[in-house]
Amino acid sequence: MKYNLSDEDRAVLDIRIAEVEKLTGAQIVLATTKRSDSYPEIPWKAFSVGASVSGLIVFIIALLLPLWITNTAILLSITIVLVSGIVLAMMMVLCQGFARYFLSSHRKETETLQYAQSLFLSRSFSQQPEEEAF
């Protein structure tokens, strides 16, 4: 995924922004960011999904294939469940595109709006023209 704009992309966007500013009389400011917030709960969500799904699969296999319950079978079942959760959690950390599947759309919109508002206010773009007294 590409986060930074190339010089060509910037030039094209600057031209288009200038055209729109001429037509509307409004100031347009372009800001790009890698992400609007950190989401520490996403790896935990992925771990819980991975562990839950693999636990269900191990349970169904144990019901369908009644084997002798041994210490090895129990340790193998626990290992499968934990490793599945760990693999999904690591995928969330390493593959940010994959992590988007575990981010709710409401949270994404809320954090993006909050980041945009703070950026807007920090750069003093929110100055309203003073109204004339009647």
Secondary structure, 3 states (H helix, E strand, C coil): CCCCCCHHHHHHHHHHHHHHHHHHCCCCCCCCCCCCCCCCHHHHHHHHHHHHHHHHHHHHHHHHCCCCCCHHHHHHHHHHHHHHHHHHHHHHHHCHHHHHHHCCHHHHHHHHHHHHHHHHHHCCCCCCCCCCCC
